[in-house]
Every structure is written in C-alpha cells, then in structure tokens.
Amino acid sequence: MPEGQTQKLVAKLNMDASELRREPLASSDLGRGDLFYFEDPLPIPLPAWRSGLYRHLAPIANRWNETLGMPYRYPAELDEFLQRCREAGQARTLSHLSRLGMADYLALHQRRGSAHIFPLQIVALLAEPGSDFEGGEFVMTEQRPRMQSRPMVLPLRLGDAAIISTAHRPFKGGKGYYRVNLKHAISRVRRGVRAGLELSFHDGP
C-alpha cells in the first residue's frame, strides 16, 4: 500500500469520524478498542482496490467451492456479487478501520452468518510496529477436525496487506479434501496506537 494512501486512510480514522460508524469492540464482546465502519460508497481508493482484487480472487473462491463439492459459484465481477447480497438483504458495509490503544485487543472471530459470504478478505496495517505501537500482532487459528487448533502469527509492517480466509478453506488430508475453520484476532497492544484496515467483499445483513 503506497505511503500516501496509507496516510489518507489513517487521517480518515483520526479526523473524519463523522463519516464513519463507530462500534466499540466491548459492545459485541469482541475485545477492547474501536471499529470504524465505512458507509456506502467506500472512500477512494478502496472501491477500485476492492473491484480489482475481487476479479483475481473470484476464480480462487470458485476453485475452493469446486474442491469442497459446494455448488455455489461467484460471478466474475464484484458488482454482480454485491447485487446478490442486496437481494438477500445484505446491504451493510463490513469493511472498516480499527483503532486499538494500549491494553486493547481484538478477540478471535470470523465474518460469517450471511447467505452470501466471500471466502477471502484483505487485512492491512496502517501503523508502524515498534514505532507507533508495540504488541498488537495479527493472529490466526486454524481448526482441523479432531485436531488441536493451530495458531499462526502474521508479521505485518506499515502499509503491508495480506489476503486471508474469511471463515474456512479447503485442506487436503489423507482421505481427500475437507474444510478447515479459520478465525483471526489481534493480540493486546502494549504501547501506542495500532491502526488497521479490513476490506470485505461481501456486505452484511
């Protein structure tokens, strides 16, 4: 993510809160800190990023569904997929900024519970570890059937973005492919303020 665009998003979080929908994490028992949800339309440059990334990710999502024997197929363009979401009563933007101060954290969770769920999403870091904040590591857990959950830490620097699973992905075992469940979280911030971005391709109810 270019530095100039990163700074614009950080400014959005700190200076333009009137255009964002603030939801304290404590209100949904998801930790401590604040999420700032965008209204539709998303601020520039997020719409172009979202549409462009979706075109590349939709074929992957369709391969995952084919591998798992799921009949649902995602359209090639984001606008068509969002129309399906609206027809199912999903018109609430899920993409958001996060702001976690000292002792704040985001508990393990995943974006599911809707009729139409895109299986991939984007996460990005808008602050510099070691300078702007300490702690606040991005953590994922993967739960495979009849096995202990496997934790993973994703190292991110300022402006880094990653593609992660929204809720599940296919995994090849000894008897073929099966579904593994994934959740993500942010560990407790020990100092400073951690700002981040989550970009979702489906909308919520």
C-alpha distance (Angstrom), angle and dihedral (degrees) to the residues before:
residue distance angle dihedral
M1 . . .
P2 3.84 . .
E3 3.81 113.7 .
G4 3.81 94.1 -122.2
Q5 3.81 93.0 54.0
T6 3.78 90.4 45.0
Q7 3.80 90.7 55.3
K8 3.82 91.2 48.9
L9 3.79 90.2 55.6
V10 3.80 91.4 47.1
A11 3.82 88.8 51.0
K12 3.80 88.5 51.1
L13 3.78 89.8 55.4
N14 3.81 95.6 47.6
M15 3.80 104.8 31.7
D16 3.81 109.6 24.9
A17 3.78 102.1 48.7
S18 3.82 91.6 136.2
E19 3.82 88.4 73.6
L20 3.81 92.9 50.2
R21 3.79 131.8 72.6
R22 3.82 108.0 -124.9
E23 3.78 118.4 -149.4
P24 3.82 119.0 177.9
L25 3.79 110.6 -137.2
A26 3.80 89.8 -134.3
S27 3.83 90.2 64.3
S28 3.81 90.9 65.4
D29 3.82 95.6 34.7
L30 3.81 90.8 -113.1
G31 3.79 98.6 125.2
R32 3.80 134.6 -86.6
G33 3.79 129.2 -45.9
D34 3.80 134.4 49.1
L35 3.79 137.9 -70.9
F36 3.81 118.6 -156.4
Y37 3.80 112.1 -156.8
F38 3.80 120.4 -155.0
E39 3.77 121.2 -127.2
D40 3.79 121.2 -132.0
P41 3.00 120.7 -60.7
L42 3.78 98.9 45.1
P43 3.82 116.5 -130.7
I44 3.80 118.9 -95.5
P45 3.06 127.6 -62.5
L46 3.82 94.5 23.6
P47 3.85 98.0 76.9
A48 3.81 92.0 56.6
W49 3.81 92.2 45.0
R50 3.79 91.3 47.9
S51 3.82 95.1 49.7
G52 3.80 94.4 43.0
L53 3.79 94.7 47.7
Y54 3.80 92.2 46.1
R55 3.82 91.6 58.4
H56 3.80 90.0 58.1
L57 3.81 95.8 40.7
A58 3.83 99.5 45.8
P59 3.85 93.1 73.8
I60 3.82 89.1 51.4
A61 3.81 91.2 49.3
N62 3.81 90.4 50.3
R63 3.83 91.4 49.9
W64 3.80 89.1 51.7
N65 3.81 91.3 52.3
E66 3.80 91.8 46.3
T67 3.82 90.5 49.6
L68 3.82 91.0 51.0
G69 3.80 93.7 44.9
M70 3.80 93.7 -113.5
P71 3.83 114.6 149.2
Y72 3.82 97.3 -150.1
R73 3.82 115.3 107.3
Y74 3.80 126.0 -168.5
P75 3.81 119.0 -131.5
A76 3.79 119.2 -115.3
E77 3.82 94.9 -114.2
L78 3.80 128.9 56.0
D79 3.83 94.4 -135.6
E80 3.80 91.1 61.7
F81 3.80 91.9 48.5
L82 3.83 91.7 48.8
Q83 3.81 88.6 51.2
R84 3.80 88.3 57.3
C85 3.79 88.0 51.0
R86 3.81 92.5 51.5
E87 3.81 91.9 48.7
A88 3.81 87.8 54.7
G89 3.82 92.1 50.9
Q90 3.82 94.9 -99.8
A91 3.80 107.0 133.3
R92 3.82 103.0 129.2
T93 3.79 114.9 108.8
L94 3.81 112.2 -122.2
S95 3.82 97.5 -174.9
H96 3.79 110.5 105.7
L97 3.78 150.2 156.9
S98 3.79 121.2 -117.0
R99 3.80 129.4 -149.2
L100 3.80 118.7 -167.4
G101 3.79 120.6 179.2
M102 3.79 129.4 -171.0
A103 3.84 111.7 -41.0
D104 3.83 91.1 9.2
Y105 3.81 121.6 127.3
L106 3.80 142.6 167.1
A107 3.81 116.0 -125.1
L108 3.81 124.0 -135.5
H109 3.80 110.7 -76.0
Q110 3.80 144.6 139.9
R111 3.81 136.5 -147.5
R112 3.80 106.1 -110.6
G113 3.80 139.4 112.8
S114 3.83 97.1 94.1
A115 3.79 131.9 105.0
H116 3.82 92.2 -120.0
I117 3.81 116.7 41.3
F118 3.78 124.4 168.9
P119 3.83 107.2 -142.8
L120 3.82 96.5 -139.7
Q121 3.80 133.6 56.4
I122 3.80 139.6 173.6
V123 3.79 126.6 -115.6
A124 3.81 123.5 -173.1
L125 3.79 136.3 179.9
L126 3.82 118.2 -130.5
A127 3.81 98.8 -176.2
E128 3.80 134.2 60.0
P129 3.83 116.9 -108.8
G130 3.79 112.6 -130.5
S131 3.79 91.8 19.4
D132 3.81 108.5 48.1
F133 3.80 95.3 22.8
E134 3.80 145.6 -8.0
G135 3.78 126.2 -138.0
G136 3.80 114.2 11.3
E137 3.81 95.4 121.4
F138 3.80 117.3 178.9
V139 3.81 107.4 -117.9
M140 3.81 132.5 -171.3
T141 3.79 131.2 -173.0
E142 3.78 126.2 -157.4
Q143 3.81 119.3 -157.4
R144 3.80 116.5 -160.3
P145 3.81 121.2 -173.2
R146 3.82 113.7 -83.7
M147 3.82 91.7 -2.2
Q148 3.78 136.1 100.8
S149 3.81 117.5 -95.4
R150 3.80 113.2 -93.7
P151 3.85 115.8 -138.4
M152 3.80 121.7 -147.1
V153 3.81 129.0 -173.6
L154 3.80 116.9 -151.2
P155 3.83 111.5 -153.7
L156 3.81 110.5 -143.5
R157 3.80 131.8 178.3
L158 3.80 129.6 -162.4
G159 3.82 108.4 -58.7
D160 3.82 95.1 10.2
A161 3.80 116.7 136.8
A162 3.79 129.6 -168.2
I163 3.80 136.4 -168.2
I164 3.80 111.8 -130.7
S165 3.79 136.6 173.5
T166 3.79 114.8 -92.3
A167 3.81 96.1 -147.1
H168 3.81 114.1 -30.7
R169 3.78 143.3 3.6
P170 3.82 136.8 -169.9
F171 3.80 118.1 -91.4
K172 3.79 125.2 -170.9
G173 3.79 113.0 -130.8
G174 3.77 133.6 171.7
K175 3.81 91.8 -79.0
G176 3.78 98.3 41.6
Y177 3.78 134.4 -84.0
Y178 3.78 123.9 -22.4
R179 3.80 136.9 168.1
V180 3.80 121.9 -91.6
N181 3.78 121.4 -163.4
L182 3.83 120.0 -129.8
K183 3.79 132.4 -167.3
H184 3.79 130.8 177.2
A185 3.80 136.4 -152.4
I186 3.80 143.9 166.3
S187 3.79 117.9 -121.7
R188 3.80 122.7 -128.2
V189 3.80 115.6 -66.8
R190 3.79 109.4 -125.4
R191 3.82 98.4 -170.4
G192 3.79 139.2 4.7
V193 3.82 128.1 -0.7
R194 3.80 126.5 -53.5
A195 3.82 116.7 -155.2
G196 3.78 122.0 -169.6
L197 3.80 144.5 166.2
E198 3.81 131.9 -135.5
L199 3.80 116.5 -167.8
S200 3.81 114.9 -164.2
F201 3.80 124.9 -168.6
H202 3.81 96.3 -154.5
D203 3.79 127.5 57.8
G204 3.79 125.0 -132.3
P205 3.81 132.5 -123.1
